[in-house]
Amino acid sequence: DAKTTQPTSMDCAEGRAANLPCNHSTISGNEYVYWYRQIHSQGPQYIIHGLKNNETNEMASLIITEDRKSSTLILPHATLRDTAVYYCIVRGNFNKFYFGSGTKLNVKP
Amino acid sequence: DTAVSQTPKYLVTQMGNDKSIKCEQNLGHDTMYWYKQDSKKFLKIMFSYNNKELIINETVPNRFSPKSPDKAHLNLHINSLELGDSAVYFCASSQARGLIQTQYFGPGTRLLVL
């Protein structure tokens, strides 16, 4: 049921930018893209969301392509504490969040 | 000042028992959810309540019965527990702001059925 596809895993050097891609080619015009992360087995943590403009907050930046079929989450200076599974989600009917398998980001010293 | 809290954090029980998991949110949200994360780490929605009314009920066995006494609480009661019910259960809440409805998750309840 997930409407998104993401790479299974990625590595990133500590202090460098981590760019996590997501494809959501079937997204409809008024659907937002949300990003969450899950550190170990903790509860998923909200990171950022966007519709069509690029967004930035204290945690990350979200770049959405003009056709809205893909997006990239950017962690500008990854730290070891950013090691987690990152989920890209497009909201379904009745606010259903379909979590796919996500991207396991490994931040290495 | 925890936003979404769950009790208990860990639950170990025998097959066939009945157990409940509680969830409370102090965010003033009007919608609450239960998710199940199995051993393969897939996170799937089970139920959603809006203002104490059920709005999402995925294909979940009827041994699972959610109860919402008020907007701030959504409890999950499980009858006749089975081995396959072993998982981490997450509660979440949200408040609609136009088309935006960000969900905030609790820390999870780790259920082990022996």
Contacts between the chains, C-beta under 8 A, distances in Angstrom:
chain1	res1	chain2	res2	distance
A	30	B	99	5.6
A	32	B	99	6.4
A	32	B	100	6.1
A	34	B	102	6.9
A	38	B	43	7.8
A	41	B	37	7.9
A	41	B	88	6.2
A	41	B	108	6.7
A	41	B	110	7.6
A	42	B	107	6.3
A	42	B	108	7.1
A	43	B	4	7.5
A	43	B	90	5.5
A	43	B	92	7.9
A	43	B	105	3.6
A	43	B	106	5.4
A	43	B	107	5.0
A	43	B	108	5.4
A	44	B	43	7.0
A	44	B	90	7.2
A	44	B	92	7.9
A	44	B	105	4.7
A	45	B	105	7.3
A	46	B	102	5.6
A	46	B	103	7.3
A	46	B	104	6.3
A	49	B	100	6.7
A	49	B	102	6.3
A	51	B	99	7.9
A	85	B	41	7.4
A	87	B	43	7.8
A	91	B	101	7.0
A	94	B	48	6.5
A	94	B	55	5.4
A	94	B	56	5.2
A	95	B	31	6.7
A	95	B	48	7.0
A	95	B	94	6.4
A	95	B	96	7.5
A	95	B	101	4.7
A	95	B	103	7.5
A	96	B	45	5.5
A	96	B	48	7.5
A	96	B	56	6.2
A	97	B	45	6.5
A	97	B	103	6.0
A	98	B	45	7.7
A	99	B	35	8.0
A	99	B	42	7.1
A	99	B	43	4.0
A	99	B	44	7.3
A	101	B	41	7.6
A	101	B	42	7.0
